[in-house]
Amino acid sequence: MSSRRPLLPRSAPATSGISSRSIALMLERLEERSVECHSIMVVHRGHVVAEGWWAPYSAGRPHLLYSLTKSFTSIAVGLAIADGLLALDDRVVDVLPDHVPPDVSEQGSRITVHHLLSMTAGHPTDSLGEAWEMEPGDLVKGFLRLPFAATEGTRHVYDNATTFILARMVERVTGRGLPEFLDERLFEPMGIDHAEWDRVASGAAFGFHGLHLTTEAVAAFGELLLRGGAWGDRQLVPREWVELATGRHIDCLPFEDGSFEADFSCGYGYQFWMSRHGYHGHGAFGQQCVVVPSHDLVVAVTAQGDSQRVLDAMWECLLPGVGRQGGVQDDEVLAERLRRLALPLVPGSADPGRSADARLDASAEESALPDGTTVTVDPADGGWRVRFESLFDLEVCHGAWRESSPLGRPVVAAGAWQGDKFVADLHVITTPHRVRLVIDAGAGTATALWSTLPLTGPDLELHMRSPLMTRPDVA
């Protein structure tokens, strides 16, 4: 975990001119709509007025941002453009000539930085999976080989591969890896010393996914955008780029399943979504950096939930309270509520001295471990040691959380006996995801199921390694 040097000043809601009751109402709405939040930070007039983490999540712990990573890659592109190393009309085939297939189409040869940033290359759907299957060793080449369904620049289709290519273009023109470039130009000047990146098998950062930051770092990024790229007395990102990147460039089409989500239907910028109020960077399962310039407001959220429900709660509950000053007593009530935030522990008994062993049933799609894995539970240090055959051991506590990191990334776990069953929640704590382990001692069987399937696949062992390294197969 990182050091806790504050990036932003703190202020009570009443002092900053925002109603603490509106913040409390937003928390209630999220709970009513079954959104599992992991953290929230509200910044008004440049000051943090509310912050909270649902235990076992905590302030110093970086959290996987999924596609919110794309907004940071956009800033890297803007910095390369400001340095004169890249331009919006630069073509992929010119910047990455060694990745161009010999049979590249005329349209493929016309794709520019602008088309990638606005996701208007012209593919009919997200090209990531198909491009990877076509060219397992070269995603850029696969992207350029795929057929196009619309003229470039005319139709927005959410496409992870576009951001992967942008990351490679930034690296080519700067001579630096994307993480190193952003460390030097953005994170270190802001005082962010805990950026972590998941990587593809070659060692390169995904670019479209895989950045881990603390909630305060996400909020500080939103505040940087709100200030037009200025941080203190330094202009870290050109104001012109911030305005261009966070402005609307193209209409958004409905999602493939036909669903309508209001804050994903307002248009798309350069790796930012336009919202009903302001704009936001967005990652799967509710990772959000929301910026509302009209209200001098930034909200950062990490979660395992539905993003539109998070945004609805902001607009319906929080926004009406901006400019409505509350009282000191209301602030104290909110502060106490924020201090007590926690995800529920597994109910049941400790049953000290009891052991069990079982074989894992992996028939369910959400299974986190291979079929037939031997699982053993033994009492240890007031809790249990859970052994997954020759894979790894984890520590589990009763009535509290216990952390272990057998493969590099931490897992925080709590469990209990419920009759003849041992039940434990295993939080892969730097991600939105957890595994529910259930061992039926009488039957000798066990299941280990993800609460939500990680987009990089179900293999728990993979997600416990740091950095996570895989092919670019995020759905």
Beta strands, then each sheet from edge to edge (+ up, - down):
strand 1: 36-44
strand 2: 47-53
strand 3: 63-64
strand 4: 196-197
strand 5: 199-200
strand 6: 211-213
strand 7: 230-231
strand 8: 234-235
strand 9: 273-274
strand 10: 279-283
strand 11: 287-292
strand 12: 297-304
strand 13: 356-360
strand 14: 374-380
strand 15: 383-388
strand 16: 392-397
strand 17: 402-404
strand 18: 411-418
strand 19: 421-428
strand 20: 434-440
strand 21: 445-450
strand 22: 469-470
sheet 1: 2+ 1- 12+ 11- 10+ 9-
sheet 2: 3+ 6- 4+
sheet 3: 5+ 22+
sheet 4: 7+ 8-
sheet 5: 16+ 15- 14+ 13- 21- 20+ 19- 18+ 17-
end
